[in-house]
Structures are given as C-alpha cells and as structure tokens.
Amino acid sequence: MQLYLIGYRGSGKSTVGRVVAGRLDLPFSDSDDVIEAESGLSIKDIFAQKGEPWFRDLEAKVIAELAADRSERALMRVVALGGGAVLRESTQSILKATGVCIWLSGSDEFLYQRIQSDQATQLRRPNLSQVGGYDEVVELLRKRTPIYERLSDITIAVEGKTPDQVSDEIVGYVNSSVPSSKPTAHEGASNVRTD
C-alpha cells in the first residue's frame, strides 16, 4: 500500500510528502528525483535531449517499480508524483491497484504564483506546451483535473495552508481511513490502522 501524492506542479507534493513520511515513519520517494538519478539528467535536460515520450516511458517504469517494491521498509511508502505522471492509463491502473491517491489541489492562479516564486522549479522543469507561463497552467490543469478527480481517494485544497497544515490533514486521513500492513512498533506509525 502506497500513499501517492498527485496534483499539478507547484502544489507542494514533494515538500508535503517529506513531512508526512517523517510523521508516519515511512520511506519517501519523489518520482522526479528517481528519474533524474536513473538518467543522470535533470527533467528539463531530458525533455530537451530525449523528448517527452522518452521521459514518460521512464516515468511509467519508475512508478511501476515503486509500486511493486515490497521490501520491509516499503510495505507502505509516501510517493510524490510528477504532475503529468497520471496521464497514462497503465499508470492510472497501477496507482489505483497499489495505493491511495491524495490530490493536492489549487487554482491555476495560485499554482502559477507558486511555480513563479520557486526558482529551483523553473530551472529544473521545462515548459510543457508552446504557450508556457500562466496560459500553460490553465491549459494543462483543465486537461488533467478530470484525471486527478477520478483517481483521488481524498482531495486536499492547499491554498492558504502551510505544508504542516496540509500534512496534518493527510496524516489524519491515513490514521482514520487507510489500512496498513506496516508493523506499528515504530513511533509515529502507531496510530495507523492495521485492519
């Protein structure tokens, strides 16, 4: 059972994922970090040198590997997914079969401002359409929102909330609703239901 954080770029999946994993004493993976480690390239360089289809192939492979990891430390894991990771139907099926999808949602204006204020994101992530900028956020969010809605087991609006507040909501949901096969001896995981 994995906890998948889905949502558009800028919604805070990586930051929140690390906080949630720490609070629940679970391993954390960021699919984009794994892709960069496996390829030796930044996401932006992958798009420039190899193209989006190559990136999506590697992304799908990485997500399938994370979903299939059954090592003791990975019986339950928090996984932050790239914004477009949900586009392939095969990946959607894997996510639904192997975990709980938590959608971190925000308005296009809010997400655009978050992206603009994060210099690391601008350096690491490419434009995904010809228009770029705010219009790209509007365009892609319109296309992806129905997928996020369909996949999500819970939706958490992130606007006006700190990463800790968003994490509080996720941890509360996990403790009350998500069965876990993870042993509960570890401090911080003792409230996760095991039925």
TIMAR-493069 format. One record per residue (C-alpha): residue in three letters; x, y, z. Coordinates in pm, 1 decimal, decimal comma. Example, Ala and Ser with C-alpha at 12.3 -4.5 7.8 and 13.67 -1.06 7.14 Angstrom:
// residues 2
SITE  type         X         Y         Z
SITE   ALA    1230,0    -450,0     780,0
SITE   SER    1367,0    -106,0     714,0
END
This chain:
// residues 195
SITE  type         X         Y         Z
SITE   MET       0,0       0,0       0,0
SITE   GLN     148,7     329,2    -111,7
SITE   LEU      37,9     685,1     -43,2
SITE   TYR      55,1     864,7    -377,0
SITE   LEU      51,3    1244,2    -377,8
SITE   ILE     -85,5    1364,5    -710,1
SITE   GLY    -154,0    1711,4    -844,3
SITE   TYR     -17,9    1985,8   -1063,7
SITE   ARG     333,4    2127,8   -1042,4
SITE   GLY     361,3    2375,4    -755,0
SITE   SER     102,2    2207,9    -532,6
SITE   GLY     367,0    2108,2    -276,0
SITE   LYS     371,3    1730,9    -325,0
SITE   SER     743,8    1688,4    -254,8
SITE   THR     754,1    1916,9      47,7
SITE   VAL     435,0    1776,2     199,9
SITE   GLY     536,8    1420,2     115,2
SITE   ARG     858,7    1450,6     314,3
SITE   VAL     669,3    1589,4     614,2
SITE   VAL     404,6    1316,1     600,6
SITE   ALA     666,0    1042,4     564,1
SITE   GLY     854,0    1177,8     864,7
SITE   ARG     542,5    1192,2    1079,6
SITE   LEU     433,7     839,2     987,6
SITE   ASP     787,5     696,4     994,6
SITE   LEU     758,0     583,2     633,9
SITE   PRO    1005,3     591,9     345,4
SITE   PHE     958,7     874,0      94,9
SITE   SER    1020,1     878,9    -280,0
SITE   ASP     984,1    1158,2    -533,4
SITE   SER     935,6    1006,7    -879,5
SITE   ASP    1112,8    1300,8   -1045,9
SITE   ASP    1415,1    1255,7    -816,7
SITE   VAL    1431,7     886,0    -906,9
SITE   ILE    1404,3     968,8   -1278,6
SITE   GLU    1688,5    1219,0   -1253,6
SITE   ALA    1904,3     974,4   -1057,6
SITE   GLU    1843,9     691,8   -1307,5
SITE   SER    1900,2     906,6   -1616,4
SITE   GLY    2177,8    1131,2   -1486,5
SITE   LEU    1988,4    1427,6   -1632,6
SITE   SER    1756,9    1697,2   -1498,5
SITE   ILE    1392,8    1678,3   -1605,7
SITE   LYS    1449,2    1987,3   -1821,8
SITE   ASP    1750,5    1824,5   -1992,2
SITE   ILE    1560,5    1500,6   -2050,3
SITE   PHE    1287,9    1694,1   -2233,1
SITE   ALA    1544,4    1890,5   -2433,9
SITE   GLN    1768,9    1597,5   -2525,9
SITE   LYS    1535,5    1297,1   -2537,2
SITE   GLY    1185,1    1438,5   -2566,2
SITE   GLU     866,5    1399,7   -2364,1
SITE   PRO     777,3    1046,7   -2484,7
SITE   TRP    1114,0     914,9   -2357,8
SITE   PHE    1057,1    1091,7   -2027,0
SITE   ARG     703,9     949,0   -1993,5
SITE   ASP     834,7     598,0   -2065,2
SITE   LEU    1095,6     628,5   -1789,7
SITE   GLU     841,2     788,9   -1555,1
SITE   ALA     597,9     498,5   -1605,8
SITE   LYS     878,7     247,7   -1541,2
SITE   VAL     986,9     425,5   -1221,4
SITE   ILE     630,5     442,1   -1087,0
SITE   ALA     574,2      71,7   -1161,9
SITE   GLU     895,9     -13,2    -974,5
SITE   LEU     798,3     198,8    -673,1
SITE   ALA     452,4      41,1    -670,0
SITE   ALA     599,6    -309,8    -682,8
SITE   ASP     861,6    -255,0    -410,2
SITE   ARG     773,2    -498,7    -133,7
SITE   SER    1087,6    -467,1      77,5
SITE   GLU    1021,5    -448,4     450,9
SITE   ARG    1082,4     -73,8     464,9
SITE   ALA     849,2     -19,3     169,4
SITE   LEU     538,0    -207,3     279,4
SITE   MET     396,7     142,1     293,5
SITE   ARG     564,6     439,9     130,4
SITE   VAL     483,6     804,0      52,6
SITE   VAL     538,6     881,3    -316,0
SITE   ALA     526,2    1230,7    -466,1
SITE   LEU     441,9    1204,6    -835,7
SITE   GLY     515,5    1449,4   -1113,4
SITE   GLY     214,0    1648,9   -1229,0
SITE   GLY     180,0    1456,0   -1555,4
SITE   ALA     252,6    1112,9   -1410,6
SITE   VAL    -119,4    1032,7   -1415,0
SITE   LEU    -160,4    1077,4   -1792,0
SITE   ARG    -106,3     715,4   -1896,2
SITE   GLU    -391,8     473,8   -1837,8
SITE   SER    -146,7     198,1   -1744,8
SITE   THR      -6,0     416,8   -1468,0
SITE   GLN    -355,3     512,1   -1351,8
SITE   SER    -434,1     141,8   -1313,0
SITE   ILE    -116,1      83,0   -1112,3
SITE   LEU    -192,7     375,1    -879,8
SITE   LYS    -547,6     256,4    -809,6
SITE   ALA    -438,7    -105,6    -757,7
SITE   THR    -145,2     -39,0    -526,3
SITE   GLY    -227,6     260,9    -313,4
SITE   VAL    -426,9     560,8    -205,0
SITE   CYS    -419,5     874,4    -421,2
SITE   ILE    -420,4    1207,1    -239,9
SITE   TRP    -480,8    1503,1    -469,7
SITE   LEU    -324,1    1831,9    -360,1
SITE   SER    -536,9    2082,3    -547,3
SITE   GLY    -511,3    2453,3    -611,3
SITE   SER    -641,4    2713,9    -853,9
SITE   ASP    -447,3    2793,5   -1168,6
SITE   GLU    -362,2    3141,8   -1032,5
SITE   PHE    -229,0    3000,0    -706,0
SITE   LEU     -24,8    2727,2    -873,6
SITE   TYR     122,2    2969,8   -1125,5
SITE   GLN     233,2    3203,2    -845,8
SITE   ARG     389,9    2910,9    -658,3
SITE   ILE     577,3    2799,8    -969,9
SITE   GLN     697,9    3154,0   -1040,2
SITE   SER     825,4    3200,0    -685,1
SITE   ASP    1024,1    2873,1    -686,0
SITE   GLN    1347,9    2930,9    -874,8
SITE   ALA    1453,9    2566,6    -841,2
SITE   THR    1135,2    2454,3   -1017,5
SITE   GLN    1193,3    2699,0   -1301,1
SITE   LEU    1549,1    2573,6   -1350,4
SITE   ARG    1459,2    2204,9   -1322,7
SITE   ARG    1127,3    2182,2   -1507,8
SITE   PRO    1060,7    2259,6   -1875,1
SITE   ASN     761,8    2428,2   -2033,9
SITE   LEU     516,4    2158,1   -2138,1
SITE   SER     335,5    2345,8   -2413,3
SITE   GLN     403,0    2610,0   -2676,1
SITE   VAL     232,1    2882,2   -2474,7
SITE   GLY     421,9    2846,5   -2145,0
SITE   GLY     360,2    3064,5   -1840,2
SITE   TYR      17,8    3116,0   -1689,6
SITE   ASP    -166,0    3007,2   -2004,6
SITE   GLU      12,8    2670,9   -1989,0
SITE   VAL    -101,0    2618,2   -1629,5
SITE   VAL    -461,3    2695,5   -1727,9
SITE   GLU    -446,4    2467,4   -2032,5
SITE   LEU    -283,1    2168,6   -1865,3
SITE   LEU    -480,9    2196,5   -1543,5
SITE   ARG    -803,7    2191,2   -1746,4
SITE   LYS    -689,5    1869,1   -1914,8
SITE   ARG    -555,0    1699,9   -1602,9
SITE   THR    -818,2    1794,0   -1343,5
SITE   PRO   -1066,7    1524,4   -1454,6
SITE   ILE    -790,6    1262,8   -1416,9
SITE   TYR    -690,9    1390,8   -1072,4
SITE   GLU   -1058,0    1387,2    -969,8
SITE   ARG   -1112,7    1033,8   -1096,2
SITE   LEU    -801,8     893,4    -927,4
SITE   SER    -819,6    1072,1    -594,2
SITE   ASP    -936,5     899,2    -278,5
SITE   ILE    -918,5    1232,3     -99,5
SITE   THR    -872,8    1588,3    -225,1
SITE   ILE    -695,7    1848,6     -14,3
SITE   ALA    -705,5    2214,9    -115,5
SITE   VAL    -362,3    2362,0     -46,7
SITE   GLU    -429,5    2733,7     -91,3
SITE   GLY    -379,9    2935,6     225,2
SITE   LYS    -227,1    2640,0     409,0
SITE   THR     126,1    2566,6     520,8
SITE   PRO     289,1    2231,8     437,6
SITE   ASP     239,1    2134,5     802,7
SITE   GLN    -134,5    2206,3     782,6
SITE   VAL    -171,2    2004,7     463,5
SITE   SER      31,7    1725,2     623,3
SITE   ASP    -195,7    1731,5     929,8
SITE   GLU    -494,2    1661,1     703,6
SITE   ILE    -317,4    1374,8     527,1
SITE   VAL    -194,8    1214,6     848,9
SITE   GLY    -544,6    1243,1     996,5
SITE   TYR    -690,0    1075,6     689,5
SITE   VAL    -431,2     797,5     694,6
SITE   ASN    -478,7     729,6    1064,8
SITE   SER    -856,5     708,8    1032,2
SITE   SER    -906,7     553,7     689,9
SITE   VAL    -606,3     374,1     544,3
SITE   PRO    -536,3      11,7     635,9
SITE   SER    -166,8     -65,0     663,4
SITE   SER      38,9    -380,2     659,4
SITE   LYS     328,3    -190,1     814,2
SITE   PRO     425,1    -300,1    1165,1
SITE   THR     313,9     -40,7    1418,6
SITE   ALA     606,3     -71,8    1657,6
SITE   HIS     774,4     236,4    1512,2
SITE   GLU     695,7     559,3    1690,8
SITE   GLY     487,2     781,0    1468,9
SITE   ALA     319,2     489,8    1292,7
SITE   SER     138,5     353,8    1595,0
SITE   ASN    -184,3     529,9    1504,8
SITE   VAL    -205,7     382,3    1156,2
SITE   ARG    -483,7     122,8    1148,1
SITE   THR    -373,3    -228,6    1075,2
SITE   ASP    -705,1    -393,4     992,2
END
